[in-house]
């Protein structure tokens, strides 16, 4: 099985984190005891990592989509958008990790419309746009947003594609595996 931690993303030419450190807030990094939703204690005032040379492999391997994809516009830089975009290496779902202090930022223009367009383009490939605000997940579909709540161990997304009045869409739900 593919281990997502072994995938190393490469920055696109001309892209650099600069003062942006939002990934250091929205993701959990157990190796440095950094919980999701709170700034890592190693983030320096003004940006950057205080342990950059010794940072965990998890941090070394990660670059957000804004960093790796030149086609993503400057408005999506995480410190501007207040959200970090990434692709799940297994499902290829687009994960939108929102700064919990700016929980509605994904609903603003131009972000929400673009998320819907990405959802429409991803649907034929059975890929989905998942917005995470803290522990809560919402699936963005071409025609609506579906809040699914918190996903725990054993929970998974189930989708059934269908044709809606405005074109292809899906019905989605969270299901729990019982052992």
C-alpha positions in Angstrom: 0.0 0.0 0.0 1.2 3.5 -0.8 2.5 5.4 2.2 1.6 9.1 1.8 4.6 10.1 4.0 7.0 8.8 1.4 5.8 11.1 -1.3 8.0 14.2 -1.7 6.4 17.1 -3.5 8.7 19.4 -5.5 8.2 23.2 -5.6 7.4 24.7 -9.0 9.9 27.1 -10.5 9.5 30.5 -9.0 7.4 29.4 -6.0 8.6 29.7 -2.4 6.9 29.6 0.9 8.3 33.0 1.9 6.6 34.2 5.1 3.7 31.7 4.7 3.6 29.0 7.4 -0.1 28.1 7.4 0.7 24.4 6.9 2.4 24.7 10.3 -1.0 25.5 11.8 -3.6 23.5 10.0 -1.9 20.1 10.1 -1.1 17.8 13.0 2.6 16.9 13.2 3.0 14.3 16.0 6.8 14.3 15.6 7.0 17.8 17.1 3.8 17.5 19.2 2.0 20.0 17.1 -1.8 19.6 17.1 -3.9 20.6 14.1 -5.5 24.0 14.4 -2.7 25.6 16.6 0.5 27.1 15.5 3.5 24.8 15.8 5.7 26.0 18.6 8.7 26.1 16.1 7.2 28.7 13.8 9.2 31.9 14.0 7.6 35.4 14.2 7.5 36.7 10.6 7.6 33.3 9.1 9.8 30.3 8.8 10.7 27.3 10.9 13.0 27.5 13.9 14.1 23.9 13.4 14.2 23.9 9.6 17.5 22.0 9.4 16.2 19.3 11.8 12.5 19.4 10.9 10.7 16.0 10.7 10.5 14.1 7.4 6.7 14.8 7.4 7.4 18.5 7.1 10.3 18.0 4.7 8.2 16.1 2.2 5.2 18.4 2.2 4.6 21.3 -0.2 1.0 22.5 -0.8 -0.5 22.7 -4.2 0.1 26.4 -4.5 3.8 25.6 -4.1 3.9 22.7 -6.7 1.5 23.9 -9.3 2.1 27.1 -11.3 -1.4 27.1 -12.7 -2.8 27.8 -9.2 -3.1 31.6 -9.0 -1.6 33.9 -6.4 -4.9 34.3 -4.6 -4.5 30.6 -3.5 -1.3 31.2 -1.6 -2.2 29.8 1.8 -1.4 33.0 3.9 -3.7 34.9 1.5 -6.5 32.4 1.0 -6.4 31.2 4.7 -6.5 27.6 3.4 -3.9 25.0 2.3 -4.6 22.8 -0.8 -3.3 19.3 -1.2 -4.0 16.2 -3.1 -4.4 12.9 -1.3 -1.8 10.7 -2.9 -4.1 7.6 -2.7 -7.6 8.9 -3.6 -6.5 12.0 -5.5 -9.2 13.9 -3.6 -8.5 17.6 -3.3 -8.2 18.4 0.4 -8.8 22.0 1.5 -7.5 22.5 5.0 -8.9 25.8 6.3 -7.4 27.9 9.0 -9.9 27.3 11.9 -9.5 31.0 12.8 -10.9 31.9 9.4 -13.4 29.0 9.1 -15.6 30.6 6.4 -12.8 31.8 4.1 -13.5 28.9 1.6 -17.0 30.3 1.1 -15.8 33.7 -0.1 -15.2 34.8 -3.7 -13.2 33.7 -5.7 -12.6 30.6 -3.7 -16.0 28.9 -3.5 -16.7 29.3 -7.2 -13.3 27.8 -8.0 -13.9 24.9 -5.6 -17.2 24.2 -7.4 -15.5 24.2 -10.8 -12.8 21.9 -9.5 -15.5 19.6 -8.1 -17.2 19.5 -11.5 -14.0 18.7 -13.3 -13.1 16.0 -10.7 -16.5 14.3 -10.6 -16.0 12.2 -13.8 -12.8 10.8 -12.3 -14.6 9.9 -9.1 -12.5 12.4 -7.1 -14.0 14.9 -4.7 -13.2 18.2 -3.1 -13.1 18.0 0.7 -13.1 21.1 2.9 -11.8 20.6 6.4 -12.4 23.2 9.1 -11.0 21.8 12.3 -12.3 18.3 12.6 -15.4 18.9 10.4 -15.5 17.9 6.8 -17.7 19.3 4.0 -17.8 17.8 0.5 -18.0 20.5 -2.2 -20.0 19.3 -5.2 -20.7 21.2 -8.5 -24.2 22.1 -7.3 -24.1 22.2 -3.5 -22.0 21.7 -0.3 -22.6 18.6 1.9 -21.5 18.8 5.5 -20.5 15.4 6.8 -19.0 16.2 10.2 -16.0 14.6 11.8 -14.4 11.5 10.2 -12.9 9.0 12.7 -11.0 5.8 12.3 -13.1 3.4 10.2 -15.2 6.2 8.6 -15.2 6.6 4.9 -16.8 8.7 2.1 -19.3 6.9 -0.1 -20.6 8.6 -3.2 -23.1 7.8 -5.9 -22.8 9.8 -9.0 -26.0 10.8 -10.8 -27.3 13.3 -13.3 -28.8 16.4 -11.7 -30.8 19.2 -13.3 -27.6 21.2 -13.9 -25.5 18.2 -15.0 -23.4 15.6 -13.2 -23.4 15.6 -9.4 -23.3 13.0 -6.6 -24.9 12.0 -3.4 -22.3 11.6 -0.7 -22.4 10.3 2.8 -20.1 9.3 5.6 -20.3 5.6 6.6 -18.7 3.8 9.5 -17.1 0.5 9.3 -18.2 -1.8 12.1 -16.0 -4.6 13.1 
